[in-house]
Amino acid sequence: MVLLCNIMDALRQHYTIVFSQVFSPCGKYLAAGNNYGKIGVFSLSGFLNEEENSNPKHESKFPVCTLQAHDDSVYAMTSNDKFLISGGNGVIHGWRWTDVKSKETKPAWSLSIPQGENLTMPEVNSLCLSTKGERPALYAGGGDNKVYCWDLESGTLQMTLEGHTDYIHCVTVSSTSVKCASASEDGSVRIWDTRKPGEAVHILEPHKHEDLHRPRYGKWVGCVALDNQDDWMVCGGGPRCYLWHMRSLSPVTPLVAGEETATVATFYDDTIITAGSRPFVYHWSFAGDIKAEVPTSASSIYSIAISEASPQKVLSAGGTSYKLDICTNFMYRDFSLFFPSS
């Protein structure tokens, strides 16, 4: 019986997928969500100290706390000064960062995705926060093809953005909080004006561009990101990953490493960071040149988190592995954290 349990634990660990990650506001903790509904909280303070060795002891590479946060996969997480926010099937939980190290931690609040006519519980695939304006807002996109926006202080649903015809992979909000972009399985990126909720103001379909179209991989768009000036957008998936000029709404620069399908993209300073179906995190210039190709433990990457709140900047990459790769210098992997399945 003990042997069988050990085998089952080994299999669960082998099939672990880290779908989401987020750093605490202070940069001392990293939270990761996996396909078993668990959130592992890692303490980073012991090895991100500039005076200490950046190669931590084995025991410090495991979570200080593991929460059974959702019944199914934790596909999405985000954070503000007070709360770690996680998305599961049909529900979003807010956890106080001050309590998150306790195994008995309960959600401080929860938001439910409105049920449709078929009474299904759609998964929450993407979460992002808008902090501009008078009140913070939380955006969520997922399995029912809609983007929802809540007033985070009151918990009131402010608006629902409808138009996608298949589930949403990714949602992001511009630095000014005026634009919201959503990427979907239906092959489109929709740009919304958050001041005028209604139909999308622009609909981009990368698969209809000859240079981007890759029929063998499909038309789905798995990631989208906007730069801080709202001048540029990057998106990819089945179609090739490209940098888009927002004023002309046209693709201008390919960000292509072999036949990779992109699932993660973000802007960082003068760099574009992408990852997906290959075991690498790529750093690109705006001209489309590879600045770094960082190997990863996971064969496919589903999440990247970046923190500048620590004594040094940190990037963490997670995907189809129980290991989270930590890069304190973005150009290479320093070490890995371990997220056991049990």
Solvent accessible surface area in square Angstrom, and as a share of the most:
residue,aa,sasa,rsa
1,M,179,0.80
2,V,113,0.65
3,L,129,0.64
4,L,99,0.49
5,C,62,0.37
6,N,85,0.44
7,I,82,0.42
8,M,99,0.44
9,D,60,0.31
10,A,62,0.48
11,L,82,0.41
12,R,83,0.30
13,Q,55,0.24
14,H,130,0.58
15,Y,135,0.51
16,T,1,0.01
17,I,43,0.22
18,V,0,0.00
19,F,38,0.16
20,S,6,0.04
21,Q,15,0.07
22,V,22,0.13
23,F,15,0.06
24,S,5,0.03
25,P,56,0.35
26,C,63,0.38
27,G,1,0.01
28,K,108,0.46
29,Y,45,0.17
30,L,0,0.00
31,A,0,0.00
32,A,0,0.00
33,G,0,0.00
34,N,0,0.00
35,N,36,0.19
36,Y,43,0.16
37,G,0,0.00
38,K,31,0.13
39,I,0,0.00
40,G,0,0.00
41,V,0,0.00
42,F,0,0.00
43,S,32,0.21
44,L,0,0.00
45,S,52,0.34
46,G,47,0.45
47,F,4,0.01
48,L,3,0.01
49,N,57,0.29
50,E,124,0.55
51,E,147,0.66
52,E,92,0.41
53,N,115,0.59
54,S,46,0.30
55,N,100,0.51
56,P,16,0.10
57,K,151,0.64
58,H,117,0.52
59,E,122,0.55
60,S,46,0.30
61,K,32,0.14
62,F,68,0.28
63,P,25,0.16
64,V,72,0.42
65,C,3,0.02
66,T,49,0.29
67,L,6,0.03
68,Q,110,0.49
69,A,8,0.06
70,H,9,0.04
71,D,142,0.74
72,D,70,0.36
73,S,12,0.08
74,V,0,0.00
75,Y,73,0.28
76,A,5,0.04
77,M,16,0.07
78,T,19,0.11
79,S,25,0.16
80,N,38,0.19
81,D,123,0.64
82,K,137,0.58
83,F,26,0.11
84,L,0,0.00
85,I,0,0.00
86,S,0,0.00
87,G,0,0.00
88,G,0,0.00
89,N,54,0.28
90,G,1,0.01
91,V,32,0.19
92,I,0,0.00
93,H,29,0.13
94,G,0,0.00
95,W,7,0.03
96,R,110,0.40
97,W,26,0.09
98,T,122,0.71
99,D,67,0.35
100,V,1,0.01
101,K,110,0.46
102,S,54,0.35
103,K,156,0.66
104,E,137,0.62
105,T,18,0.10
106,K,153,0.65
107,P,48,0.30
108,A,44,0.34
109,W,60,0.21
110,S,57,0.37
111,L,17,0.09
112,S,82,0.53
113,I,10,0.05
114,P,55,0.35
115,Q,95,0.42
116,G,41,0.39
117,E,183,0.82
118,N,110,0.56
119,L,128,0.64
120,T,68,0.40
121,M,97,0.43
122,P,14,0.09
123,E,48,0.21
124,V,2,0.01
125,N,27,0.14
126,S,12,0.08
127,L,17,0.08
128,C,20,0.12
129,L,35,0.17
130,S,7,0.05
131,T,98,0.57
132,K,116,0.49
133,G,70,0.67
134,E,175,0.79
135,R,118,0.43
136,P,35,0.22
137,A,17,0.13
138,L,0,0.00
139,Y,7,0.02
140,A,1,0.00
141,G,2,0.02
142,G,4,0.04
143,G,25,0.24
144,D,36,0.19
145,N,43,0.22
146,K,62,0.26
147,V,0,0.00
148,Y,8,0.03
149,C,4,0.02
150,W,9,0.03
151,D,11,0.06
152,L,25,0.13
153,E,110,0.49
154,S,67,0.43
155,G,32,0.31
156,T,70,0.41
157,L,67,0.34
158,Q,107,0.48
159,M,26,0.12
160,T,46,0.27
161,L,2,0.01
162,E,95,0.43
163,G,33,0.32
164,H,12,0.05
165,T,106,0.62
166,D,52,0.27
167,Y,78,0.30
168,I,0,0.00
169,H,50,0.22
170,C,27,0.16
171,V,5,0.03
172,T,25,0.15
173,V,22,0.13
174,S,5,0.03
175,S,43,0.28
176,T,75,0.44
177,S,19,0.13
178,V,43,0.25
179,K,59,0.25
180,C,0,0.00
181,A,0,0.00
182,S,0,0.00
183,A,0,0.00
184,S,0,0.00
185,E,48,0.21
186,D,18,0.09
187,G,0,0.00
188,S,4,0.03
189,V,0,0.00
190,R,34,0.13
191,I,1,0.01
192,W,2,0.01
193,D,19,0.10
194,T,20,0.11
195,R,162,0.59
196,K,148,0.63
197,P,75,0.47
198,G,39,0.38
199,E,155,0.69
200,A,18,0.14
201,V,80,0.46
202,H,76,0.34
203,I,88,0.45
204,L,14,0.07
205,E,58,0.26
206,P,2,0.01
207,H,30,0.13
208,K,140,0.59
209,H,66,0.30
210,E,159,0.71
211,D,96,0.50
212,L,2,0.01
213,H,74,0.33
214,R,9,0.03
215,P,99,0.63
216,R,188,0.69
217,Y,56,0.21
218,G,29,0.28
219,K,96,0.41
220,W,53,0.18
221,V,1,0.00
222,G,8,0.08
223,C,3,0.02
224,V,4,0.02
225,A,10,0.08
226,L,22,0.11
227,D,12,0.06
228,N,113,0.58
229,Q,126,0.56
230,D,22,0.12
231,D,44,0.23
232,W,70,0.25
233,M,0,0.00
234,V,0,0.00
235,C,1,0.01
236,G,2,0.02
237,G,0,0.00
238,G,0,0.00
239,P,1,0.01
240,R,71,0.26
241,C,9,0.05
242,Y,21,0.08
243,L,1,0.01
244,W,2,0.01
245,H,51,0.23
246,M,12,0.06
247,R,202,0.74
248,S,67,0.43
249,L,48,0.24
250,S,38,0.25
251,P,29,0.18
252,V,73,0.42
253,T,17,0.10
254,P,64,0.40
255,L,5,0.03
256,V,48,0.28
257,A,9,0.07
258,G,48,0.46
259,E,85,0.38
260,E,16,0.07
261,T,15,0.09
262,A,2,0.02
263,T,37,0.22
264,V,18,0.10
265,A,13,0.10
266,T,39,0.23
267,F,33,0.14
268,Y,29,0.11
269,D,118,0.61
270,D,98,0.51
271,T,14,0.08
272,I,0,0.00
273,I,0,0.00
274,T,2,0.01
275,A,0,0.00
276,G,0,0.00
277,S,50,0.32
278,R,87,0.32
279,P,52,0.33
280,F,44,0.18
281,V,2,0.01
282,Y,0,0.00
283,H,3,0.01
284,W,7,0.02
285,S,26,0.17
286,F,65,0.27
287,A,80,0.62
288,G,19,0.18
289,D,91,0.47
290,I,80,0.41
291,K,91,0.38
292,A,11,0.09
293,E,85,0.38
294,V,2,0.01
295,P,67,0.42
296,T,14,0.08
297,S,44,0.28
298,A,2,0.02
299,S,70,0.45
300,S,25,0.16
301,I,1,0.01
302,Y,81,0.31
303,S,10,0.07
304,I,28,0.14
305,A,10,0.08
306,I,49,0.25
307,S,8,0.05
308,E,118,0.53
309,A,58,0.45
310,S,14,0.09
311,P,81,0.51
312,Q,51,0.23
313,K,83,0.35
314,V,0,0.00
315,L,2,0.01
316,S,0,0.00
317,A,2,0.02
318,G,0,0.00
319,G,0,0.00
320,T,47,0.27
321,S,15,0.10
322,Y,60,0.23
323,K,64,0.27
324,L,0,0.00
325,D,3,0.02
326,I,0,0.00
327,C,4,0.02
328,T,14,0.08
329,N,63,0.32
330,F,7,0.03
331,M,93,0.41
332,Y,114,0.44
333,R,92,0.33
334,D,44,0.23
335,F,15,0.06
336,S,16,0.11
337,L,0,0.00
338,F,34,0.14
339,F,0,0.00
340,P,37,0.23
341,S,2,0.01
342,S,92,0.59
